[in-house]
């Protein structure tokens, strides 16, 4: 009789666990935190961005260091990141959908010609920015209505 009681108890535990796992598995796609991760950010600030396109051309990784990055610090009103060979920083102003970068400073290392070309194009595009918008989860920096830089969220832009 004791073994029957144990078997019955094990069946109840197994069935309960199966129901619990099935319920969790069904609820995961609808979890509110997961939906928030897929939503576009309200502002470009406080996020590490990695460039995808510069002036309509896909950006190629800059050697071992990867693609140029951008981070906007709302508290300090400071932009910073990696420009292709060097690190950069400088001020910016954002009012609604308007965005303008001030003078940017950076390290002064030289690199291979292709990486220096990427850096020059990236920094020149930043200097011409007049606005921003979100396109799904991508950040687009605009010069007038033209997209000059397109970014995606990336860990490399810390």
BELVENVEN-V820251 format. One record per run of one state. SS is the DSSP state (H for helix, E for strand, - for the rest). FROM is the first residue (numbers start at 1). TO is the last residue. If there is no record, write none. Layout:
((SS/FROM/TO) (SS/FROM/TO))
This chain:
((-/1/1) (H/2/28) (-/29/31) (H/32/38) (-/39/47) (E/48/54) (-/55/56) (E/57/58) (-/59/62) (H/63/65) (-/66/68) (E/69/73) (-/74/77) (E/78/82) (-/83/86) (E/87/95) (-/96/97) (E/98/106) (-/107/112) (H/113/127) (-/128/130) (E/131/135) (-/136/137) (E/138/143) (-/144/145) (E/146/153) (-/154/154) (H/155/157) (-/158/158))
